[in-house]
Amino acid sequence: MSIQTLSMSEVLAMYALSIRLDRVSSLVSKNAKKHFLDTIACILGGFSSESTRAVSNYMSNRQYTSESSVLMPSMIKTDAEFAAFINGVSAHALDYDDVSTAMIGHPSAVVVPTALALGEALGSSGEEVLTAYIAGVEVCALLGLSLNPRDAVNGWHSTSTIGIFGASVAAARLIGLSLNQTVDALGIAGSEASGLRANTGTMVKSIHVGRAAQKGIFCAKLAECNIHASKLIFEAPFGIGCAMSNGFCEKALIDAIETGRSEFTSGTLVSKQWPVCYAAYNAVEAAITISEKNSIKWECIDHVLCRVSQSTRDMLPYDIPSEPLQGKFSLPYCIAAALRWQNISIEDFSDDRFSSLIGFLPRIKVETDKSLMNSAYLDGRDTTELLIVMKNRDKYFERVDSPRLSSNLLERNKIASCTGVDFSSQSLFSLENAVYNIENALSLSELLNSIMACFENIHYQEANL
Amino acid sequence: MSIQTLSMSEVLAMYALSIRLDRVSSLVSKNAKKHFLDTIACILGGFSSESTRAVSNYMSNRQYTSESSVLMPSMIKTDAEFAAFINGVSAHALDYDDVSTAMIGHPSAVVVPTALALGEALGSSGEEVLTAYIAGVEVCALLGLSLNPRDAVNGWHSTSTIGIFGASVAAARLIGLSLNQTVDALGIAGSEASGLRANTGTMVKSIHVGRAAQKGIFCAKLAECNIHASKLIFEAPFGIGCAMSNGFCEKALIDAIETGRSEFTSGTLVSKQWPVCYAAYNAVEAAITISEKNSIKWECIDHVLCRVSQSTRDMLPYDIPSEPLQGKFSLPYCIAAALRWQNISIEDFSDDRFSSLIGFLPRIKVETDKSLMNSAYLDGRDTTELLIVMKNRDKYFERVDSPRLSSNLLERNKIASCTGVDFSSQSLFSLENAVYNIENALSLSELLNSIMACFENIHYQEANL
């Protein structure tokens, strides 16, 4: 059967079901584990967020099947869909999870919670879980290439509107759906895809992620129960391409598959080094560079001018954030934090630090300039220019076209800061070890135990304070 | 506070929270109960559908809080969200539930399951449940006026994309959310709104309805748990108006509220008399009229030409349906059934009748004509022309601009045929009585008992076969 005679759902489903861990390159496998670990770190960093706490309250006092762990210190079990929901909210709560410029969104925060929760419920092997995760992320990237930038430009938060398809194929893999059932799962997912950028800077943004993770399992399970859906959900009139984008670019998807593209080796999947919107990265880097190069003193800054493209501006709408969460989507806030501490960490969104920065923000002006938009619209790589004017009239200027990637050392620091566990602790090594050897694990129990050990360590540290 | 300074969510929430049963006109209240009953009839008719059975399988072997009745013969209880889901699927499974030409969708099939399931779980009074239902339907209509026809033209199934907001305010009413919480519920619902017309003619179309009913409760409960969302979800850049329509028409919404419009007295909410897509109604009426006027014999028909607008055509994409469910969205199938039986009933979508009609369908040709589109795009009132040519070359022509409304007698017949209960049976009278006196009920128990009695009657009849 030629690829040209298949529907896009059939192409995607065949592709996703064909991925085998022993056939992907060792670099794909290695990078996949790196991003899997990064996502677990984000969950461990996000479990105490306001969003996760609120969602946990919603879940309390209700009965569920006890099959999948909620990744919180209590490690209570609930059913796979709800566990994926809560863990997905945690994964994105800090906006610290990885970002794909192909998808224009955050694939791992959606797919890892799906794979973990369903893999635990089904007793899947580590290899099955890792393969499901890889398939899910690849599908997110392929759909991003076919639907974006227009999906995002139209107002959709691609992390969930595209992420749900990644979660659905990951769930399809773990359940062992047939090709036709996987096509049905994608067709059902088309009618479940949702999430608006208008909720950027609210608690709902991380709920998008949890819901996409949860709904992926839901869609696969409905398909397993013989719910049939359109096989043309992407390209049909009144399908995803028509409703969410300006059509569906079949060529982009087929070309990527035929050339053997992998999201894990294309340089488009980025582990974040700061817990802020990726669109602010160039500005943060410019601020840190100026600050370090010139050893400028925070209190000697008179004012700041930041120039960005309109698309970058649109992703960072809060000039004066009214709460710390909005600060992650505020150019002035991110720039101020970077100038003040030559870094941006989780703690910079505490109420105390928020109060200490907020008075400075009116000194930072943001302007848009069309010439700063690079070809890849909305992917966070638009150029940013930063001009800092000191009280003594000294001026410093920096232009950043693309954020540098974080080193391995930064990654370990990130995991340590997310988990609140000492850099050299045994529980951190156990967690890394469990993920880096996941393909040999008969089940997820070792990985889940290592996560629990991290929580116990956090508890222990808190008790010692 | 002037209405002009409020966000659309605030306007809608204030409006929805202000509705009181003792302040709406007696006609609103009477019609609301009529549509409430009609929806229960559809649930009773739809519970044995393939979609509901599949969804029930998905739910089986899982644990849930036991608080709300699944309206099936077993009357098992599950949690309110899942009960609303299953009952919503049943309500729309036959495509027999009421339709709003203001919403361009099916409001009651979404809102009644939400109100019933949550009302039972919370022990709400009949008055509270009826008021919540009225508020939900009014909100659906207001949003339809503000977002359609473009929401539907863009590919969205407004029944769910708009219905979820109706379900959310109904749930907000029953829970007793504050104004701010109701605004949050609407903001969360914006990020949960989904459902594609590409799934028309598949089992997923009725799943849209169940999910909107379920998600309405979910959104209200999250808001109750202090999840905060955008207050500008309808009119913000990257909000519902931008993402799903061509903006949000604030004037339509405010004008309707300020003039005291009610969906229940505007002639736009129609109880369906045939279980097929409303866009096929003019064609069905033309076929029945010709057939009855001229006593034409089915076997003497040579061929048929049906002319409709493009929008009507788009809603009925299946010229040769491959299964009975697609027949509900097929002009040839609906016309053939109407010509054959001078009516369309639930039984016309059995496998037997499907087989008996399918050979005739190639004799029916469908053409589109721009001049047949009335001003109110996509609302089912576009003109249809039907030409029937007999084997002896006699010709019959009928043109229908707007479907006639069903009489009360037809309504009772519909309820009887949906419930499978004899027209004069005690259980049917009990059901009618429970709904028509719902505002005096301290709880939903009498209504639920009368529904159970209908199921017992069905069982009894089946046992006697």
Boltz contact constraints between the chains, C-beta under 6 A:
constraints:
  - contact:
      token1: [A, 54]
      token2: [B, 225]
      max_distance: 6.0
  - contact:
      token1: [A, 54]
      token2: [B, 226]
      max_distance: 6.0
  - contact:
      token1: [A, 54]
      token2: [B, 227]
      max_distance: 6.0
  - contact:
      token1: [A, 57]
      token2: [B, 225]
      max_distance: 6.0
  - contact:
      token1: [A, 58]
      token2: [B, 221]
      max_distance: 6.0
  - contact:
      token1: [A, 58]
      token2: [B, 222]
      max_distance: 6.0
  - contact:
      token1: [A, 58]
      token2: [B, 225]
      max_distance: 6.0
  - contact:
      token1: [A, 62]
      token2: [B, 65]
      max_distance: 6.0
  - contact:
      token1: [A, 63]
      token2: [B, 63]
      max_distance: 6.0
  - contact:
      token1: [A, 63]
      token2: [B, 65]
      max_distance: 6.0
  - contact:
      token1: [A, 65]
      token2: [B, 62]
      max_distance: 6.0
  - contact:
      token1: [A, 65]
      token2: [B, 63]
      max_distance: 6.0
  - contact:
      token1: [A, 154]
      token2: [B, 243]
      max_distance: 6.0
  - contact:
      token1: [A, 155]
      token2: [B, 238]
      max_distance: 6.0
  - contact:
      token1: [A, 155]
      token2: [B, 242]
      max_distance: 6.0
  - contact:
      token1: [A, 155]
      token2: [B, 243]
      max_distance: 6.0
  - contact:
      token1: [A, 156]
      token2: [B, 243]
      max_distance: 6.0
  - contact:
      token1: [A, 188]
      token2: [B, 204]
      max_distance: 6.0
  - contact:
      token1: [A, 190]
      token2: [B, 196]
      max_distance: 6.0
  - contact:
      token1: [A, 191]
      token2: [B, 195]
      max_distance: 6.0
  - contact:
      token1: [A, 191]
      token2: [B, 196]
      max_distance: 6.0
  - contact:
      token1: [A, 191]
      token2: [B, 199]
      max_distance: 6.0
  - contact:
      token1: [A, 191]
      token2: [B, 204]
      max_distance: 6.0
  - contact:
      token1: [A, 191]
      token2: [B, 208]
      max_distance: 6.0
  - contact:
      token1: [A, 192]
      token2: [B, 194]
      max_distance: 6.0
  - contact:
      token1: [A, 193]
      token2: [B, 194]
      max_distance: 6.0
  - contact:
      token1: [A, 194]
      token2: [B, 192]
      max_distance: 6.0
  - contact:
      token1: [A, 194]
      token2: [B, 193]
      max_distance: 6.0
  - contact:
      token1: [A, 194]
      token2: [B, 194]
      max_distance: 6.0
  - contact:
      token1: [A, 195]
      token2: [B, 191]
      max_distance: 6.0
  - contact:
      token1: [A, 196]
      token2: [B, 190]
      max_distance: 6.0
  - contact:
      token1: [A, 196]
      token2: [B, 191]
      max_distance: 6.0
  - contact:
      token1: [A, 196]
      token2: [B, 243]
      max_distance: 6.0
  - contact:
      token1: [A, 197]
      token2: [B, 238]
      max_distance: 6.0
  - contact:
      token1: [A, 198]
      token2: [B, 230]
      max_distance: 6.0
  - contact:
      token1: [A, 198]
      token2: [B, 233]
      max_distance: 6.0
  - contact:
      token1: [A, 198]
      token2: [B, 236]
      max_distance: 6.0
  - contact:
      token1: [A, 198]
      token2: [B, 238]
      max_distance: 6.0
  - contact:
      token1: [A, 198]
      token2: [B, 239]
      max_distance: 6.0
  - contact:
      token1: [A, 199]
      token2: [B, 191]
      max_distance: 6.0
  - contact:
      token1: [A, 199]
      token2: [B, 229]
      max_distance: 6.0
  - contact:
      token1: [A, 199]
      token2: [B, 230]
      max_distance: 6.0
  - contact:
      token1: [A, 202]
      token2: [B, 228]
      max_distance: 6.0
  - contact:
      token1: [A, 202]
      token2: [B, 229]
      max_distance: 6.0
  - contact:
      token1: [A, 202]
      token2: [B, 230]
      max_distance: 6.0
  - contact:
      token1: [A, 203]
      token2: [B, 227]
      max_distance: 6.0
  - contact:
      token1: [A, 203]
      token2: [B, 228]
      max_distance: 6.0
  - contact:
      token1: [A, 204]
      token2: [B, 188]
      max_distance: 6.0
  - contact:
      token1: [A, 204]
      token2: [B, 191]
      max_distance: 6.0
  - contact:
      token1: [A, 204]
      token2: [B, 229]
      max_distance: 6.0
  - contact:
      token1: [A, 208]
      token2: [B, 191]
      max_distance: 6.0
  - contact:
      token1: [A, 221]
      token2: [B, 58]
      max_distance: 6.0
  - contact:
      token1: [A, 222]
      token2: [B, 58]
      max_distance: 6.0
  - contact:
      token1: [A, 225]
      token2: [B, 54]
      max_distance: 6.0
  - contact:
      token1: [A, 225]
      token2: [B, 57]
      max_distance: 6.0
  - contact:
      token1: [A, 225]
      token2: [B, 58]
      max_distance: 6.0
  - contact:
      token1: [A, 226]
      token2: [B, 54]
      max_distance: 6.0
  - contact:
      token1: [A, 227]
      token2: [B, 54]
      max_distance: 6.0
  - contact:
      token1: [A, 227]
      token2: [B, 203]
      max_distance: 6.0
  - contact:
      token1: [A, 228]
      token2: [B, 202]
      max_distance: 6.0
  - contact:
      token1: [A, 228]
      token2: [B, 203]
      max_distance: 6.0
  - contact:
      token1: [A, 229]
      token2: [B, 199]
      max_distance: 6.0
  - contact:
      token1: [A, 229]
      token2: [B, 202]
      max_distance: 6.0
  - contact:
      token1: [A, 229]
      token2: [B, 204]
      max_distance: 6.0
  - contact:
      token1: [A, 230]
      token2: [B, 198]
      max_distance: 6.0
  - contact:
      token1: [A, 230]
      token2: [B, 199]
      max_distance: 6.0
  - contact:
      token1: [A, 230]
      token2: [B, 202]
      max_distance: 6.0
  - contact:
      token1: [A, 233]
      token2: [B, 198]
      max_distance: 6.0
  - contact:
      token1: [A, 236]
      token2: [B, 198]
      max_distance: 6.0
  - contact:
      token1: [A, 238]
      token2: [B, 155]
      max_distance: 6.0
  - contact:
      token1: [A, 238]
      token2: [B, 197]
      max_distance: 6.0
  - contact:
      token1: [A, 238]
      token2: [B, 198]
      max_distance: 6.0
  - contact:
      token1: [A, 239]
      token2: [B, 196]
      max_distance: 6.0
  - contact:
      token1: [A, 239]
      token2: [B, 198]
      max_distance: 6.0
  - contact:
      token1: [A, 242]
      token2: [B, 155]
      max_distance: 6.0
  - contact:
      token1: [A, 243]
      token2: [B, 154]
      max_distance: 6.0
  - contact:
      token1: [A, 243]
      token2: [B, 155]
      max_distance: 6.0
  - contact:
      token1: [A, 243]
      token2: [B, 156]
      max_distance: 6.0
  - contact:
      token1: [A, 243]
      token2: [B, 196]
      max_distance: 6.0
